[in-house]
Amino acid sequence: MEERKHTSSHYEMELREVKNGLIYLGALTEQAIQKAMKSLLERNSIIAQKVIQEDKEIDKLDNELEDRCVSILALRQPAAIDLRFITTAIKINGHLERIGDMAVNIAEKAIMLNEEPQLKPYIDLPRMADLVREMIKYSLDALVRNDLTLAEKVRQQEHVVDKLNEQIFRELLTFMMEDTKTIHRAILIMQISKNLERIADHAKSIADMVIYLVTGESVRHQYYTGNIKDKA
């Protein structure tokens, strides 16, 4: 799908501002995840508190982007690919805001874990966090470039994150069965892992929407093989 030039330069600018806003919001969510995990790995709850406070900026940008999209729908009455872009942008915006909420959840769990002796070295959690941050970046890069291959890469990565989440769950279950004193800490770590897994789900959903935007075909409930042709 190639971007079309519009007769109105102001309209062109409005659409570009929406796309740029999504990129910026994505960068904020990536930073929030990175900081939340840093607070856990370095046992620094001050960093976690910053993640919680800075979520207000993500929420503010979410509202501004949604209002901008609704305004374009009302005043410009977009059609065809522009309509597809705006409706897709509203959904992507919602996913990014929820990713910010997941980062806050991780930060809150990190604060609680930092108050207790560390249960085990954190190995798989940082790997998961790196993967989900990469998924967010790739999904938004795919949006900017209309890149189906990059969108497919995000969808593939979700399976890796799912497996890591399952692996962490099994390991922590063993800890809890062997020593009941570990249950509280183990559950908190499980919740962090689950939040990372949910972030991966949101990133995959963004990739699915990029595929819809480029091809006009919904792949939310099917496995994308890379064979969908550009229909735009």
Backbone as CSV, one residue per row, in Angstrom:
resi,resn,N_x,N_y,N_z,CA_x,CA_y,CA_z,C_x,C_y,C_z
1,MET,0.841,-1.193,0.000,0.000,0.000,0.000,0.876,1.242,0.000
2,GLU,0.775,2.058,-1.006,1.530,3.285,-1.084,0.708,4.437,-0.512
3,GLU,1.394,5.329,0.188,0.702,6.482,0.738,0.304,7.415,-0.397
4,ARG,-0.923,7.899,-0.352,-1.414,8.798,-1.381,-1.229,10.245,-0.935
5,LYS,-0.976,11.097,-1.894,-0.901,12.527,-1.610,-2.297,13.125,-1.700
6,HIS,-2.634,13.944,-0.736,-3.960,14.543,-0.715,-3.922,15.956,-1.280
7,THR,-5.052,16.381,-1.780,-5.139,17.735,-2.329,-4.981,18.778,-1.230
8,SER,-5.358,18.437,-0.007,-5.214,19.353,1.120,-3.941,19.017,1.890
9,SER,-3.001,19.963,1.933,-1.757,19.743,2.669,-2.023,19.678,4.168
10,HIS,-3.060,20.399,4.620,-3.395,20.373,6.046,-3.926,19.004,6.443
11,TYR,-4.729,18.418,5.591,-5.249,17.067,5.829,-4.092,16.063,5.861
12,GLU,-3.172,16.224,4.945,-1.980,15.371,4.904,-1.217,15.475,6.226
13,MET,-1.094,16.696,6.722,-0.381,16.932,7.972,-1.117,16.275,9.146
14,GLU,-2.442,16.343,9.150,-3.229,15.744,10.227,-3.001,14.235,10.300
15,LEU,-3.003,13.597,9.133,-2.767,12.151,9.106,-1.355,11.821,9.558
16,ARG,-0.401,12.626,9.149,0.994,12.401,9.539,1.167,12.598,11.045
17,GLU,0.465,13.558,11.613,0.560,13.802,13.059,0.005,12.630,13.858
18,VAL,-1.046,12.003,13.346,-1.586,10.816,14.014,-0.549,9.702,14.020
19,LYS,0.071,9.471,12.864,1.082,8.409,12.771,2.265,8.715,13.685
20,ASN,2.724,9.968,13.678,3.841,10.356,14.542,3.481,10.220,16.013
21,GLY,2.229,10.525,16.336,1.780,10.377,17.716,1.816,8.937,18.177
22,LEU,1.421,8.023,17.301,1.480,6.598,17.632,2.918,6.146,17.859
23,ILE,3.837,6.638,17.019,5.247,6.282,17.177,5.775,6.769,18.522
24,TYR,5.421,8.003,18.866,5.884,8.568,20.142,5.281,7.809,21.321
25,LEU,3.996,7.492,21.233,3.344,6.730,22.302,3.999,5.361,22.446
26,GLY,4.325,4.739,21.322,5.015,3.448,21.374,6.357,3.559,22.058
27,ALA,7.093,4.641,21.781,8.397,4.847,22.420,8.246,5.014,23.928
28,LEU,7.192,5.719,24.341,6.944,5.886,25.781,6.658,4.555,26.462
29,THR,5.890,3.697,25.793,5.577,2.394,26.399,6.814,1.505,26.463
30,GLU,7.648,1.569,25.434,8.905,0.807,25.466,9.752,1.248,26.657
31,GLN,9.858,2.563,26.851,10.641,3.094,27.967,10.057,2.671,29.307
32,ALA,8.734,2.652,29.396,8.080,2.259,30.647,8.407,0.811,30.998
33,ILE,8.375,-0.067,29.996,8.718,-1.477,30.233,10.176,-1.604,30.668
34,GLN,11.055,-0.873,29.963,12.485,-0.934,30.277,12.742,-0.470,31.709
35,LYS,12.099,0.619,32.110,12.297,1.145,33.462,11.708,0.216,34.521
36,ALA,10.532,-0.342,34.240,9.906,-1.254,35.202,10.794,-2.468,35.454
37,MET,11.376,-3.014,34.378,12.256,-4.172,34.529,13.565,-3.776,35.212
38,LYS,14.053,-2.581,34.922,15.273,-2.104,35.576,15.063,-1.991,37.076
39,SER,13.879,-1.523,37.470,13.585,-1.398,38.896,13.603,-2.756,39.582
40,LEU,13.173,-3.792,38.852,13.175,-5.150,39.398,14.594,-5.704,39.462
41,LEU,15.322,-5.591,38.372,16.656,-6.183,38.299,17.648,-5.493,39.231
42,GLU,17.490,-4.178,39.401,18.403,-3.424,40.259,17.840,-3.234,41.668
43,ARG,16.641,-3.792,41.887,15.959,-3.674,43.182,15.878,-2.202,43.617
44,ASN,15.439,-1.384,42.668,15.355,0.056,42.879,13.897,0.491,42.709
45,SER,13.210,0.644,43.809,11.780,0.967,43.760,11.507,2.406,43.357
46,ILE,12.526,3.268,43.449,12.347,4.659,43.021,12.059,4.706,41.519
47,ILE,12.753,3.851,40.764,12.524,3.785,39.318,11.101,3.314,39.042
48,ALA,10.638,2.321,39.814,9.280,1.814,39.636,8.247,2.900,39.897
49,GLN,8.483,3.710,40.926,7.556,4.807,41.225,7.486,5.805,40.068
50,LYS,8.616,6.013,39.389,8.622,6.919,38.238,7.767,6.362,37.106
51,VAL,7.826,5.054,36.908,6.999,4.419,35.872,5.525,4.682,36.146
52,ILE,5.143,4.530,37.397,3.741,4.735,37.784,3.328,6.190,37.563
53,GLN,4.195,7.123,37.940,3.883,8.542,37.783,3.827,8.943,36.303
54,GLU,4.763,8.418,35.521,4.863,8.807,34.108,3.754,8.199,33.249
55,ASP,2.991,7.266,33.797,1.879,6.698,33.036,0.821,7.757,32.738
56,LYS,0.808,8.829,33.537,-0.141,9.923,33.280,0.109,10.536,31.906
57,GLU,1.370,10.600,31.497,1.709,11.162,30.184,1.201,10.254,29.072
58,ILE,1.304,8.929,29.277,0.794,7.972,28.295,-0.719,8.100,28.180
59,ASP,-1.396,8.210,29.315,-2.858,8.359,29.304,-3.276,9.659,28.615
60,LYS,-2.525,10.721,28.866,-2.835,12.018,28.261,-2.692,11.940,26.746
61,LEU,-1.607,11.345,26.285,-1.378,11.235,24.843,-2.418,10.328,24.195
62,ASP,-2.805,9.286,24.901,-3.858,8.387,24.407,-5.144,9.170,24.145
63,ASN,-5.543,10.004,25.098,-6.762,10.801,24.936,-6.632,11.795,23.787
64,GLU,-5.456,12.430,23.673,-5.247,13.422,22.619,-5.312,12.776,21.233
65,LEU,-4.690,11.608,21.101,-4.691,10.924,19.810,-6.091,10.462,19.427
66,GLU,-6.823,9.937,20.399,-8.189,9.499,20.117,-9.059,10.671,19.690
67,ASP,-8.931,11.801,20.400,-9.700,12.994,20.041,-9.349,13.473,18.633
68,ARG,-8.066,13.396,18.298,-7.620,13.838,16.970,-8.206,12.952,15.880
69,CYS,-8.217,11.647,16.131,-8.773,10.706,15.150,-10.277,10.919,14.966
70,VAL,-10.974,11.115,16.075,-12.419,11.346,16.004,-12.710,12.636,15.249
71,SER,-11.894,13.662,15.478,-12.065,14.934,14.783,-11.884,14.775,13.271
72,ILE,-10.879,13.991,12.884,-10.654,13.754,11.455,-11.842,13.009,10.848
73,LEU,-12.360,12.020,11.574,-13.530,11.282,11.084,-14.723,12.208,10.885
74,ALA,-14.915,13.125,11.831,-16.087,14.003,11.781,-15.952,15.100,10.737
75,LEU,-14.769,15.685,10.651,-14.599,16.859,9.794,-14.141,16.533,8.375
76,ARG,-13.356,15.457,8.255,-12.801,15.122,6.935,-13.599,14.033,6.218
77,GLN,-14.342,13.268,7.002,-15.109,12.153,6.445,-14.251,11.321,5.474
78,PRO,-13.148,10.755,5.989,-12.227,10.014,5.120,-12.895,8.780,4.512
79,ALA,-12.374,8.371,3.369,-12.886,7.189,2.685,-11.716,6.282,2.324
80,ALA,-12.054,5.038,1.935,-11.071,4.078,1.432,-9.915,3.903,2.412
81,ILE,-8.681,4.036,1.925,-7.510,3.736,2.739,-7.363,4.691,3.911
82,ASP,-7.790,5.946,3.753,-7.697,6.903,4.861,-8.629,6.503,6.001
83,LEU,-9.814,6.055,5.656,-10.749,5.595,6.679,-10.181,4.371,7.397
84,ARG,-9.571,3.488,6.643,-8.965,2.287,7.225,-7.839,2.681,8.183
85,PHE,-7.056,3.686,7.778,-5.952,4.124,8.624,-6.447,4.719,9.935
86,ILE,-7.436,5.608,9.859,-7.908,6.276,11.074,-8.556,5.282,12.044
87,THR,-9.393,4.391,11.529,-10.034,3.414,12.412,-9.000,2.460,13.007
88,THR,-7.988,2.116,12.217,-6.905,1.265,12.718,-6.076,2.012,13.760
89,ALA,-5.815,3.290,13.515,-5.023,4.096,14.447,-5.698,4.180,15.814
90,ILE,-7.022,4.314,15.830,-7.750,4.363,17.106,-7.534,3.076,17.896
91,LYS,-7.581,1.948,17.204,-7.389,0.660,17.877,-5.946,0.490,18.351
92,ILE,-4.991,0.855,17.515,-3.583,0.755,17.904,-3.308,1.630,19.111
93,ASN,-3.874,2.823,19.106,-3.733,3.739,20.234,-4.203,3.083,21.534
94,GLY,-5.338,2.395,21.476,-5.859,1.711,22.660,-4.932,0.609,23.142
95,HIS,-4.364,-0.142,22.211,-3.429,-1.208,22.591,-2.188,-0.631,23.273
96,LEU,-1.684,0.474,22.754,-0.493,1.077,23.349,-0.780,1.600,24.756
97,GLU,-1.954,2.172,24.940,-2.315,2.650,26.283,-2.380,1.488,27.262
98,ARG,-2.913,0.360,26.817,-2.998,-0.808,27.708,-1.620,-1.399,27.984
99,ILE,-0.714,-1.289,27.014,0.666,-1.715,27.268,1.270,-0.870,28.382
100,GLY,0.974,0.432,28.361,1.432,1.297,29.450,0.904,0.839,30.791
101,ASP,-0.356,0.415,30.826,-0.938,-0.104,32.066,-0.216,-1.363,32.535
102,MET,0.171,-2.220,31.573,0.903,-3.448,31.923,2.262,-3.104,32.534
103,ALA,2.906,-2.066,32.005,4.194,-1.637,32.559,4.028,-1.154,33.998
104,VAL,2.929,-0.447,34.252,2.631,-0.009,35.624,2.432,-1.217,36.537
105,ASN,1.715,-2.221,36.042,1.506,-3.434,36.841,2.835,-4.087,37.196
106,ILE,3.759,-4.135,36.231,5.072,-4.721,36.479,5.818,-3.907,37.534
107,ALA,5.739,-2.592,37.417,6.416,-1.716,38.381,5.867,-1.928,39.792
108,GLU,4.556,-2.073,39.904,3.943,-2.293,41.222,4.398,-3.619,41.834
109,LYS,4.486,-4.659,41.007,4.962,-5.963,41.503,6.439,-5.890,41.872
110,ALA,7.204,-5.115,41.112,8.629,-4.960,41.404,8.834,-4.319,42.775
111,ILE,8.023,-3.326,43.095,8.131,-2.670,44.402,7.925,-3.683,45.519
112,MET,6.931,-4.546,45.366,6.659,-5.559,46.396,7.787,-6.580,46.486
113,LEU,8.304,-6.995,45.349,9.395,-7.977,45.351,10.679,-7.385,45.920
114,ASN,10.892,-6.106,45.696,12.110,-5.461,46.190,12.145,-5.383,47.710
115,GLU,11.006,-5.562,48.342,10.938,-5.498,49.798,11.239,-6.842,50.444
116,GLU,11.409,-7.888,49.627,11.673,-9.225,50.137,12.971,-9.765,49.555
117,PRO,13.544,-10.816,50.190,14.743,-11.437,49.627,14.452,-11.964,48.221
118,GLN,15.411,-11.829,47.321,15.204,-12.283,45.945,15.063,-13.792,45.904
119,LEU,14.026,-14.255,45.229,13.736,-15.692,45.183,14.737,-16.442,44.315
120,LYS,15.058,-15.888,43.161,15.931,-16.554,42.199,16.524,-15.507,41.253
121,PRO,17.617,-15.860,40.573,18.145,-14.921,39.565,17.117,-14.722,38.446
122,TYR,17.010,-13.490,37.988,16.080,-13.199,36.903,16.805,-13.387,35.563
123,ILE,16.443,-14.431,34.861,17.087,-14.757,33.588,16.090,-14.648,32.430
124,ASP,14.991,-15.394,32.546,14.008,-15.415,31.463,13.152,-14.150,31.409
125,LEU,12.893,-13.525,32.549,12.086,-12.298,32.551,12.736,-11.181,31.720
126,PRO,14.050,-10.925,31.894,14.670,-9.904,31.041,14.610,-10.259,29.557
127,ARG,14.730,-11.549,29.237,14.616,-11.980,27.840,13.222,-11.678,27.300
128,MET,12.209,-11.972,28.106,10.836,-11.668,27.705,10.654,-10.168,27.495
129,ALA,11.181,-9.378,28.424,11.021,-7.929,28.342,11.685,-7.373,27.082
130,ASP,12.882,-7.872,26.773,13.568,-7.424,25.550,12.751,-7.786,24.311
131,LEU,12.181,-8.982,24.316,11.391,-9.440,23.172,10.144,-8.582,22.976
132,VAL,9.419,-8.296,24.063,8.174,-7.547,23.906,8.449,-6.098,23.511
133,ARG,9.549,-5.532,24.001,9.913,-4.183,23.573,10.250,-4.162,22.087
134,GLU,10.941,-5.197,21.649,11.265,-5.311,20.231,9.998,-5.480,19.401
135,MET,9.038,-6.249,19.915,7.781,-6.451,19.207,7.022,-5.138,19.021
136,ILE,7.015,-4.316,20.065,6.348,-3.012,19.961,7.020,-2.171,18.885
137,LYS,8.354,-2.129,18.932,9.101,-1.333,17.950,8.843,-1.845,16.533
138,TYR,8.943,-3.150,16.338,8.759,-3.718,15.007,7.335,-3.497,14.486
139,SER,6.352,-3.623,15.368,4.966,-3.454,14.916,4.718,-2.027,14.433
140,LEU,5.311,-1.053,15.132,5.134,0.342,14.721,6.009,0.686,13.513
141,ASP,7.183,0.061,13.425,7.993,0.222,12.218,7.231,-0.324,11.005
142,ALA,6.549,-1.453,11.211,5.745,-2.040,10.135,4.641,-1.075,9.706
143,LEU,4.070,-0.362,10.679,3.037,0.630,10.372,3.610,1.764,9.513
144,VAL,4.770,2.252,9.879,5.387,3.366,9.157,5.763,2.953,7.738
145,ARG,6.275,1.722,7.601,6.790,1.272,6.296,5.771,0.470,5.475
146,ASN,4.598,0.206,6.078,3.630,-0.698,5.437,4.301,-2.046,5.129
147,ASP,5.026,-2.568,6.114,5.903,-3.721,5.928,5.246,-4.997,6.452
148,LEU,4.754,-5.834,5.554,4.109,-7.083,5.954,5.099,-8.072,6.551
149,THR,6.323,-8.080,6.050,7.342,-9.009,6.561,7.652,-8.711,8.020
150,LEU,7.758,-7.436,8.352,8.030,-7.042,9.730,6.841,-7.364,10.632
151,ALA,5.638,-7.165,10.111,4.442,-7.514,10.879,4.409,-9.014,11.161
152,GLU,4.786,-9.803,10.182,4.834,-11.254,10.361,5.867,-11.642,11.416
153,LYS,6.993,-10.936,11.440,8.034,-11.212,12.433,7.487,-11.024,13.849
154,VAL,6.692,-9.979,14.036,6.080,-9.728,15.350,5.172,-10.887,15.734
155,ARG,4.379,-11.349,14.794,3.443,-12.443,15.069,4.191,-13.730,15.415
156,GLN,5.342,-13.927,14.783,6.153,-15.111,15.089,6.736,-15.006,16.505
157,GLN,7.176,-13.800,16.873,7.813,-13.601,18.175,6.854,-13.866,19.337
158,GLU,5.572,-13.679,19.099,4.610,-13.909,20.178,4.698,-15.341,20.686
159,HIS,4.942,-16.289,19.795,5.039,-17.693,20.207,6.237,-17.911,21.129
160,VAL,7.327,-17.210,20.881,8.523,-17.324,21.724,8.215,-16.812,23.125
161,VAL,7.528,-15.681,23.200,7.159,-15.106,24.501,6.226,-16.051,25.259
162,ASP,5.277,-16.646,24.562,4.356,-17.592,25.198,5.120,-18.761,25.826
163,LYS,6.105,-19.268,25.118,6.887,-20.403,25.625,7.707,-20.017,26.844
164,LEU,8.270,-18.823,26.825,9.024,-18.351,27.991,8.108,-18.195,29.198
165,ASN,6.906,-17.692,28.979,5.941,-17.543,30.070,5.600,-18.900,30.672
166,GLU,5.381,-19.886,29.829,5.082,-21.241,30.308,6.261,-21.829,31.079
167,GLN,7.460,-21.568,30.590,8.668,-22.072,31.249,8.833,-21.476,32.639
168,ILE,8.605,-20.176,32.752,8.696,-19.494,34.047,7.648,-20.033,35.008
169,PHE,6.432,-20.246,34.499,5.348,-20.768,35.340,5.726,-22.135,35.916
170,ARG,6.243,-23.012,35.065,6.608,-24.357,35.540,7.722,-24.298,36.578
171,GLU,8.698,-23.444,36.349,9.818,-23.323,37.290,9.342,-22.801,38.643
172,LEU,8.486,-21.787,38.612,8.009,-21.201,39.866,7.065,-22.151,40.597
173,LEU,6.330,-22.938,39.857,5.461,-23.926,40.472,6.283,-24.917,41.286
174,THR,7.445,-25.280,40.777,8.340,-26.179,41.508,8.811,-25.539,42.804
175,PHE,9.160,-24.263,42.746,9.573,-23.546,43.946,8.471,-23.607,45.004
176,MET,7.245,-23.329,44.612,6.133,-23.270,45.559,5.830,-24.634,46.168
177,MET,5.978,-25.675,45.358,5.713,-27.026,45.852,6.782,-27.475,46.850
178,GLU,7.988,-27.000,46.658,9.091,-27.410,47.535,9.155,-26.595,48.813
179,ASP,8.674,-25.367,48.768,8.763,-24.502,49.952,7.616,-23.495,49.920
180,THR,6.668,-23.636,50.817,5.488,-22.761,50.827,5.842,-21.302,51.134
181,LYS,7.020,-21.075,51.713,7.429,-19.705,52.022,7.720,-18.889,50.762
182,THR,7.872,-19.589,49.649,8.187,-18.892,48.399,6.931,-18.491,47.624
183,ILE,5.773,-18.915,48.101,4.551,-18.754,47.303,4.272,-17.300,46.926
184,HIS,4.338,-16.398,47.903,4.007,-15.001,47.628,4.935,-14.404,46.567
185,ARG,6.246,-14.611,46.730,7.199,-14.078,45.760,7.033,-14.731,44.391
186,ALA,6.792,-16.024,44.409,6.621,-16.744,43.142,5.404,-16.227,42.374
187,ILE,4.327,-15.974,43.085,3.105,-15.475,42.442,3.348,-14.090,41.844
188,LEU,4.083,-13.238,42.564,4.390,-11.906,42.041,5.209,-11.998,40.751
189,ILE,6.180,-12.913,40.733,6.997,-13.094,39.519,6.132,-13.632,38.383
190,MET,5.238,-14.560,38.703,4.306,-15.078,37.692,3.470,-13.958,37.091
191,GLN,3.047,-13.038,37.950,2.212,-11.934,37.479,2.999,-11.001,36.554
192,ILE,4.276,-10.793,36.853,5.122,-9.994,35.963,5.254,-10.686,34.616
193,SER,5.513,-11.997,34.670,5.633,-12.777,33.435,4.342,-12.712,32.623
194,LYS,3.214,-12.814,33.304,1.922,-12.763,32.620,1.685,-11.395,31.986
195,ASN,2.107,-10.337,32.676,1.956,-9.004,32.102,2.808,-8.844,30.843
196,LEU,4.004,-9.401,30.852,4.854,-9.360,29.668,4.218,-10.157,28.525
197,GLU,3.618,-11.288,28.879,2.942,-12.098,27.862,1.758,-11.340,27.275
198,ARG,1.048,-10.586,28.093,-0.085,-9.800,27.607,0.387,-8.634,26.736
199,ILE,1.539,-8.061,27.071,2.105,-7.010,26.227,2.404,-7.569,24.842
200,ALA,2.942,-8.784,24.804,3.213,-9.435,23.520,1.917,-9.606,22.718
201,ASP,0.834,-9.950,23.413,-0.468,-10.081,22.741,-0.891,-8.762,22.103
202,HIS,-0.699,-7.665,22.832,-1.070,-6.348,22.306,-0.200,-5.982,21.102
203,ALA,1.101,-6.270,21.189,1.998,-5.975,20.064,1.600,-6.783,18.840
204,LYS,1.227,-8.039,19.050,0.775,-8.879,17.939,-0.501,-8.299,17.329
205,SER,-1.397,-7.816,18.174,-2.634,-7.221,17.671,-2.347,-6.004,16.802
206,ILE,-1.337,-5.226,17.187,-0.954,-4.074,16.366,-0.444,-4.563,15.008
207,ALA,0.373,-5.621,15.026,0.876,-6.190,13.770,-0.276,-6.692,12.903
208,ASP,-1.260,-7.331,13.536,-2.440,-7.792,12.795,-3.140,-6.628,12.109
209,MET,-3.218,-5.490,12.808,-3.898,-4.331,12.253,-3.112,-3.704,11.115
210,VAL,-1.785,-3.796,11.187,-0.963,-3.312,10.075,-1.247,-4.135,8.824
211,ILE,-1.369,-5.441,9.014,-1.693,-6.318,7.882,-3.062,-5.945,7.314
212,TYR,-4.013,-5.675,8.185,-5.339,-5.242,7.737,-5.253,-3.923,6.978
213,LEU,-4.467,-2.990,7.518,-4.336,-1.678,6.888,-3.753,-1.801,5.478
214,VAL,-2.746,-2.658,5.327,-2.061,-2.786,4.041,-2.872,-3.603,3.039
215,THR,-3.507,-4.667,3.520,-4.169,-5.601,2.599,-5.688,-5.514,2.592
216,GLY,-6.262,-4.958,3.668,-7.714,-4.943,3.788,-8.274,-6.250,4.297
217,GLU,-7.397,-7.178,4.677,-7.839,-8.492,5.140,-7.540,-8.659,6.626
218,SER,-8.539,-9.095,7.392,-8.369,-9.310,8.820,-7.728,-10.673,9.073
219,VAL,-6.650,-10.675,9.857,-5.959,-11.928,10.182,-5.937,-12.168,11.695
220,ARG,-6.797,-11.471,12.416,-6.781,-11.572,13.882,-6.998,-12.990,14.373
221,HIS,-7.807,-13.754,13.646,-8.167,-15.094,14.114,-7.585,-16.186,13.225
222,GLN,-6.493,-15.841,12.549,-5.858,-16.859,11.735,-4.353,-16.678,11.766
223,TYR,-3.634,-17.739,11.413,-2.180,-17.675,11.404,-1.721,-17.107,10.079
224,TYR,-0.985,-16.011,10.138,-0.533,-15.348,8.918,0.734,-16.009,8.395
225,THR,0.745,-16.407,7.136,1.874,-17.124,6.550,2.722,-16.257,5.646
226,GLY,2.303,-15.027,5.460,3.066,-14.143,4.592,2.607,-14.231,3.144
227,ASN,1.528,-14.957,2.882,1.069,-15.135,1.513,-0.090,-14.207,1.132
228,ILE,-0.502,-13.365,2.054,-1.589,-12.444,1.760,-1.084,-11.379,0.800
229,LYS,-1.818,-11.188,-0.275,-1.388,-10.212,-1.289,-1.915,-8.832,-0.951
230,ASP,-1.138,-7.866,-1.384,-1.541,-6.464,-1.171,-2.786,-6.174,-1.990
231,LYS,-3.870,-5.799,-1.287,-5.137,-5.523,-1.971,-5.471,-4.039,-1.991
232,ALA,-4.592,-3.233,-1.411,-4.893,-1.809,-1.327,-4.743,-1.126,-2.667
